[in-house]
Amino acid sequence: MPFFRQYIAPLIIFAIFLFTLVLVSSRAFLPDDMVAPAPVGAILSHRFIS
C-alpha cells in the first residue's frame, strides 16, 4: 500500500492533470467556428418544425 500511495497514485493524478491540460490547450488550435458554443436555438427550432 505505501508503494501505491507514494508512486502510483501521484502518477495517476499527474497523468489526469496533463490530459486535461492538453484538452483545454487544444482549443487554441481549433478553427474559429468550432471554438464558439453550439447554436442551441437552431437545434430547438428544428425540432419543433418537424
Secondary structure, 3 states (H helix, E strand, C coil): CHHHHHHHHHHHHHHHHHHHHHHHHHHHHCCHHHHCCCCHHHHHHHHHHC
